[in-house]
Amino acid sequence: MGLTTDYADRLARHTAFALQELGQIPEAFAGISLGPGRAWRMAITGAIVSATCSWRSNLLPATLALFLVATTSMAQASEVEWQLSQRQVEMGPYTVYVTKHAVKIVNAKLGYEVVAKAPIWKVVVYRPKENKGIEMSAAQFSRADVFGFFDLVRKNAKRELIKVKTETTNGITIDEFRTPVNNEHVWVTQSMGAPFVACDIIESCYRLRPIDGVPIREKSYHPRGKKIAIDSWMSGGINIMGKEGDVEGLKTYGWKKIPYNAKDFDYPIGFKNVKDPHELVFSQSKKTTMEDVAKDLGIGEKLGLPRP
C-alpha cells in the first residue's frame, strides 16, 4: 500500500523538523527554507516514499513519523546550554548563550543582540527596544566588522599559535595559546561543544581572530600610546581612548550550564530592516551625543558608519 500525497506531505514535514533540530539537514538542502517550499517538501517526501512504498502496511511509516517526533523531543531535552558573563575592553559587558546548534550574544548596556543557529546559521543583529535589525550570512557577519570603530579592521585569517598549556577549571577544559612573538595570549574552550561557526560569530563580536573554541580570555601587549580611559557618557559607554601595555581585551567572569530553552535562540521577527549593521551598535540618543561631541572636538561627525 502506498502513501497518500497528504500523508507523505505531513510525514515530510515531521522529518524535516526532526532533522533540523538534530542539525542533520543534508548539505544539498542547507540553503532551503523549511517552510512550504515545494522543492524541499518533494525531496524529503520522495526519499521517504521510496523507502516505504515497498511495505504493504502503513505501520512502518507511521512508526517512523512517531520515532522522528520522539527523537526531536529527546534532542531538545538533551541539549546543553551554557551561559557566560564576559567583558570586552571596548564594548563592555556581554552575556553569551551557546549550545551545539545555536549562539546568542547580548550587550544589554549598549542595547543590541546577535543571534544565529543551525542549520543555516543566518545571523541577525537586532536592537529590541527600537525593533530594528539586519540579517546576513555568517560569512558576511565575519567580514562586516560590525563593531570596529576605533581600531584596525578585524583580521579574518587564522594565524600561527603556540599552545602554552591546558587546564581544567569549573567543569571545562581551557587551552591557552600565544603568538610566536609572544605579544598576545588567548584562552579558549571546546568543552561547550560549540561548532566553529558559532565560535567565529562570538569572536567577530569581540573582534578576535578566528580560533577553534569559545573565547574565554584574551590579553595582548600594545606599544606606548594613549592609556585606556574609563567609560564615560562622552563615549557612549565604550572605550575609545586607545591601549597601552598589557591589555586584557576579553575577560570572563563566570560560566554555567542552564536549562535549555529554545526561545533563547528565537530569531526576532517583524523588525525594521536597516541597510548598515553598524548603526545597530548604539541607540539613537547615544549616537547623537557622541556625534555632537566628536563634531565639537573637530574629529568627525558620523559614528556607526562603515569606513570609507
C-alpha positions as CSV (number, residue, x, y, z in Angstrom):
1,M,0.0,0.0,0.0
2,G,1.5,3.3,-1.0
3,L,1.4,6.6,0.9
4,T,-1.2,9.3,0.1
5,T,0.0,12.7,-1.0
6,D,-1.3,14.3,2.1
7,Y,0.2,11.7,4.4
8,A,3.5,11.8,2.7
9,D,3.5,15.6,2.9
10,R,2.8,15.6,6.6
11,L,5.5,12.9,7.2
12,A,8.0,15.0,5.2
13,R,7.3,18.0,7.5
14,H,7.9,15.9,10.6
15,T,11.1,14.5,9.1
16,A,12.4,18.0,8.1
17,F,11.6,19.3,11.5
18,A,13.4,16.5,13.3
19,L,16.4,16.8,11.0
20,Q,16.6,20.5,11.6
21,E,16.5,20.1,15.4
22,L,19.2,17.4,15.2
23,G,21.4,19.6,12.9
24,Q,21.4,16.9,10.2
25,I,19.9,18.8,7.2
26,P,21.7,17.4,4.1
27,E,24.3,19.8,2.7
28,A,22.4,19.9,-0.6
29,F,19.4,21.5,1.2
30,A,21.3,23.7,3.6
31,G,20.1,26.8,1.9
32,I,16.5,25.9,1.5
33,S,13.8,27.1,4.0
34,L,11.8,24.6,5.9
35,G,8.6,26.5,5.1
36,P,6.1,25.5,2.4
37,G,8.9,25.4,-0.3
38,R,7.8,22.7,-2.7
39,A,11.4,21.6,-3.7
40,W,12.3,20.8,-0.1
41,R,9.0,19.0,0.6
42,M,9.2,17.0,-2.6
43,A,12.8,15.9,-1.9
44,I,12.1,14.7,1.6
45,T,8.8,13.1,0.6
46,G,10.4,11.3,-2.3
47,A,13.1,9.9,-0.1
48,I,10.5,8.6,2.4
49,V,8.1,7.3,-0.2
50,S,10.9,5.3,-2.0
51,A,11.9,3.8,1.4
52,T,8.4,2.9,2.5
53,C,6.2,2.1,-0.5
54,S,7.6,-1.5,-0.8
55,W,6.0,-2.3,2.5
56,R,2.3,-3.4,2.4
57,S,1.3,-1.6,5.5
58,N,1.3,1.9,6.8
59,L,2.6,0.7,10.1
60,L,6.3,1.3,9.3
61,P,5.9,4.9,8.0
62,A,3.6,5.7,10.9
63,T,6.1,4.3,13.4
64,L,8.9,6.3,11.6
65,A,7.0,9.5,11.9
66,L,6.4,8.9,15.6
67,F,10.1,8.0,16.1
68,L,11.2,11.2,14.5
69,V,8.9,13.3,16.6
70,A,10.1,11.5,19.8
71,T,13.8,11.9,18.6
72,T,13.3,15.6,18.2
73,S,11.9,15.9,21.7
74,M,14.9,13.9,23.1
75,A,17.3,16.1,21.2
76,Q,15.9,19.2,22.8
77,A,15.8,17.5,26.2
78,S,19.5,16.5,25.9
79,E,20.7,19.9,24.5
80,V,23.1,21.6,26.9
81,E,23.0,25.4,27.1
82,W,25.9,27.4,28.5
83,Q,25.7,31.0,29.8
84,L,28.9,33.1,30.0
85,S,29.4,36.5,31.6
86,Q,32.2,38.4,29.8
87,R,33.6,41.8,29.3
88,Q,35.3,43.1,26.1
89,V,37.6,46.1,26.6
90,E,36.0,48.4,24.1
91,M,32.3,47.4,24.2
92,G,31.8,46.5,27.8
93,P,29.8,43.6,29.4
94,Y,28.3,40.8,27.4
95,T,26.1,37.7,28.2
96,V,26.6,34.8,25.8
97,Y,24.3,31.8,25.4
98,V,25.7,28.9,23.4
99,T,24.8,25.3,22.5
100,K,26.0,22.8,19.9
101,H,23.4,24.3,17.5
102,A,23.0,28.0,18.4
103,V,24.5,31.1,19.8
104,K,23.3,34.4,21.2
105,I,25.4,37.4,22.3
106,V,23.7,40.1,24.3
107,N,25.1,43.6,25.1
108,A,22.5,44.9,27.5
109,K,24.5,48.1,28.2
110,L,24.5,49.2,24.6
111,G,21.2,47.5,23.7
112,Y,21.9,45.1,20.9
113,E,21.8,41.3,20.4
114,V,23.3,38.9,17.9
115,V,21.7,35.5,17.3
116,A,22.4,32.6,14.9
117,K,21.6,28.9,14.8
118,A,21.8,25.7,12.8
119,P,21.4,24.5,10.1
120,I,21.9,27.7,8.0
121,W,23.5,29.9,10.7
122,K,21.8,33.0,9.5
123,V,23.0,35.9,11.7
124,V,20.6,38.6,13.0
125,V,21.9,41.7,14.6
126,Y,19.0,43.4,16.5
127,R,18.0,46.3,18.8
128,P,14.9,45.1,20.7
129,K,13.9,48.5,22.1
130,E,13.9,50.1,18.7
131,N,12.7,47.0,16.9
132,K,15.2,47.3,14.1
133,G,17.9,44.9,12.8
134,I,19.6,43.2,9.9
135,E,20.1,39.7,8.6
136,M,23.2,38.3,7.0
137,S,25.1,35.1,6.5
138,A,27.7,34.0,9.0
139,A,30.4,34.7,6.4
140,Q,29.1,38.2,5.8
141,F,28.9,38.9,9.5
142,S,32.5,37.7,9.9
143,R,33.7,40.1,7.2
144,A,31.5,43.1,8.2
145,D,33.5,44.1,11.3
146,V,30.2,45.5,12.8
147,F,31.9,46.5,16.0
148,G,35.1,48.1,14.5
149,F,35.0,51.8,15.0
150,F,38.2,52.9,16.7
151,D,40.8,50.3,15.9
152,L,42.3,48.4,12.9
153,V,40.0,46.3,10.8
154,R,39.4,42.8,12.3
155,K,41.6,40.2,10.6
156,N,39.7,37.2,9.5
157,A,42.5,34.8,8.7
158,K,43.8,32.3,11.2
159,R,47.4,32.7,12.3
160,E,50.1,30.6,13.8
161,L,49.6,30.0,17.5
162,I,51.7,28.0,20.0
163,K,49.9,26.0,22.7
164,V,51.1,27.0,26.2
165,K,49.1,24.8,28.5
166,T,45.7,23.2,29.2
167,E,43.9,23.5,32.5
168,T,40.5,22.2,33.8
169,T,38.5,24.5,36.0
170,N,34.9,24.8,37.0
171,G,33.8,22.0,34.8
172,I,35.5,22.9,31.5
173,T,38.9,22.5,29.9
174,I,40.7,25.7,28.8
175,D,43.5,25.8,26.3
176,E,46.0,28.7,26.4
177,F,47.7,29.8,23.2
178,R,50.2,32.5,22.3
179,T,51.5,34.1,19.2
180,P,55.1,33.2,18.1
181,V,56.4,36.7,19.1
182,N,54.6,36.3,22.4
183,N,52.7,39.6,22.2
184,E,49.2,38.0,22.5
185,H,47.7,35.2,24.6
186,V,44.3,33.8,24.0
187,W,42.3,31.2,26.1
188,V,39.5,29.1,24.6
189,T,37.4,26.1,25.5
190,Q,35.9,23.3,23.4
191,S,34.1,21.8,26.3
192,M,30.8,23.6,25.4
193,G,30.6,21.8,22.1
194,A,30.1,24.9,20.0
195,P,30.9,24.4,16.3
196,F,33.5,26.7,14.6
197,V,30.8,28.8,13.0
198,A,29.3,29.7,16.4
199,C,32.8,30.4,17.9
200,D,33.6,32.7,14.9
201,I,30.4,34.7,15.5
202,I,31.4,35.3,19.1
203,E,34.9,36.2,18.1
204,S,33.6,38.6,15.4
205,C,31.6,40.4,18.2
206,Y,34.9,40.7,20.2
207,R,37.0,41.4,17.1
208,L,39.2,38.5,17.8
209,R,40.9,36.5,15.1
210,P,39.4,33.0,14.3
211,I,40.4,30.1,16.6
212,D,38.6,26.9,17.4
213,G,36.8,27.1,20.7
214,V,34.7,29.6,22.6
215,P,36.9,32.5,23.6
216,I,37.4,32.8,27.4
217,R,40.2,35.4,27.7
218,E,42.5,37.5,25.5
219,K,45.5,39.5,26.6
220,S,47.8,41.4,24.3
221,Y,50.7,43.9,24.5
222,H,50.4,47.3,23.0
223,P,53.3,49.8,22.5
224,R,53.2,53.0,24.4
225,G,50.4,55.3,23.4
226,K,47.3,56.7,25.0
227,K,46.2,54.9,28.1
228,I,42.8,53.2,28.4
229,A,40.2,55.5,29.6
230,I,37.3,54.8,31.9
231,D,33.9,54.5,30.2
232,S,32.1,57.8,30.1
233,W,28.9,59.4,28.8
234,M,31.1,61.1,26.2
235,S,32.0,57.8,24.6
236,G,28.5,56.3,24.8
237,G,29.8,53.7,27.3
238,I,32.7,52.4,25.2
239,N,36.4,52.8,25.4
240,I,37.7,55.0,22.6
241,M,41.0,56.2,24.0
242,G,43.4,53.6,22.9
243,K,45.5,50.9,24.6
244,E,48.9,50.8,26.3
245,G,51.0,48.0,27.7
246,D,49.4,44.7,28.6
247,V,45.7,44.9,27.9
248,E,43.1,42.3,28.8
249,G,40.9,42.6,25.7
250,L,38.5,39.9,26.9
251,K,37.7,38.7,30.4
252,T,35.2,36.0,31.5
253,Y,33.7,36.4,35.0
254,G,31.9,33.1,35.0
255,W,30.1,30.4,33.1
256,K,27.4,27.8,34.0
257,K,25.1,25.3,32.5
258,I,21.4,26.4,32.4
259,P,18.2,24.6,31.4
260,Y,18.0,24.6,27.6
261,N,15.4,27.0,26.3
262,A,14.9,27.0,22.6
263,K,13.3,30.5,22.9
264,D,16.7,31.9,23.9
265,F,17.7,31.5,20.3
266,D,14.5,32.5,18.5
267,Y,15.1,34.9,15.6
268,P,13.3,38.2,16.0
269,I,10.5,38.9,13.5
270,G,8.7,41.9,12.3
271,F,11.6,44.3,12.8
272,K,12.5,47.3,10.6
273,N,15.5,46.4,8.4
274,V,18.4,48.7,8.3
275,K,20.9,49.0,5.4
276,D,24.1,49.2,7.5
277,P,24.7,46.9,10.6
278,H,27.0,49.5,12.2
279,E,24.0,51.7,13.1
280,L,22.7,49.0,15.3
281,V,25.5,49.2,17.9
282,F,24.3,52.4,19.5
283,S,20.9,53.8,20.4
284,Q,19.9,56.9,18.6
285,S,20.3,59.1,21.7
286,K,23.9,57.8,22.3
287,K,24.8,58.3,18.7
288,T,23.6,61.9,18.7
289,T,25.5,62.7,21.9
290,M,28.7,61.1,20.6
291,E,28.4,62.8,17.2
292,D,27.9,66.2,18.8
293,V,31.0,65.7,21.0
294,A,33.0,64.5,18.0
295,K,31.9,67.5,16.0
296,D,32.8,69.9,18.8
297,L,36.3,68.3,19.0
298,G,36.7,68.5,15.3
299,I,37.3,64.8,14.8
300,G,34.3,63.9,12.7
301,E,30.5,63.9,12.7
302,K,29.1,60.5,12.0
303,L,29.5,57.4,14.1
304,G,28.3,53.9,13.3
305,L,29.1,54.2,9.7
306,P,31.4,52.0,7.7
307,R,34.9,53.1,6.9
308,P,35.4,54.8,3.6
